Amino acid sequence: MLTTKNLNAETAYTMALKLLDNPSEETTKQVWDKCHADKSVQDAVSLYLYSTFDYAPKALYKLHTKLVELVQSV
């Protein structure tokens, strides 16, 4: 069975982990699961990655806000 990676979810996961200080294995698993389950976080990653130069700072701010909310809910 061929599985494809969800690059937006994995990017969100990598960015979210940077917001945590020495997370436990359980916390990292929860963050992984939430990044893969939350379509709005994945969409925010996509919006940031494919935004224009002028819009990139605003898109990054929106993504960061979503990631902070995600991390706080773990």
C-alpha positions in Angstrom: 0.0 0.0 0.0 1.4 3.3 -1.0 1.0 6.2 1.4 1.6 9.8 0.7 3.1 12.3 3.2 1.1 15.2 4.3 3.8 17.9 3.9 1.6 20.7 5.2 0.9 18.8 8.4 4.5 17.8 8.8 5.6 21.4 8.3 3.1 22.5 10.9 4.3 19.8 13.3 8.0 20.9 12.9 7.0 24.5 13.5 4.8 23.7 16.5 7.5 21.7 18.2 9.7 24.8 18.1 7.1 26.5 20.3 7.6 23.8 23.0 10.4 23.5 25.5 11.5 19.9 25.8 8.2 18.3 25.1 7.5 14.7 26.3 6.9 11.9 23.8 3.2 12.0 24.6 3.0 15.7 23.9 4.9 15.3 20.6 2.4 12.6 19.6 -0.5 14.8 20.4 0.9 17.7 18.4 1.5 15.3 15.5 -2.0 14.0 15.6 -3.5 17.5 15.8 -1.4 18.8 12.9 -2.6 15.9 10.8 -6.3 16.3 11.9 -6.7 20.1 11.7 -7.3 21.1 8.1 -7.2 24.8 9.0 -3.7 24.5 10.3 -2.6 22.7 7.1 -4.4 25.4 5.0 -2.5 28.1 6.9 0.8 26.4 6.1 -0.1 26.2 2.4 -1.2 29.8 2.4 2.1 30.9 3.9 4.3 28.7 1.6 2.5 29.9 -1.5 1.9 33.5 -0.5 3.3 36.5 -2.4 6.2 38.4 -1.0 4.0 41.2 0.3 1.5 38.8 2.0 4.0 36.4 3.5 4.4 38.3 6.9 0.7 38.3 7.4 0.3 34.7 6.4 3.1 33.7 8.8 1.5 35.6 11.6 -1.8 33.8 10.9 0.0 30.4 10.9 1.9 31.2 14.0 -1.3 32.2 15.8 -2.9 28.9 14.8 0.1 26.9 16.0 0.2 28.7 19.3 -3.5 27.8 19.8 -2.8 24.2 18.8 0.1 23.9 21.2 -1.8 25.5 24.1 -4.6 22.9 23.6 -2.2 20.0 24.1 
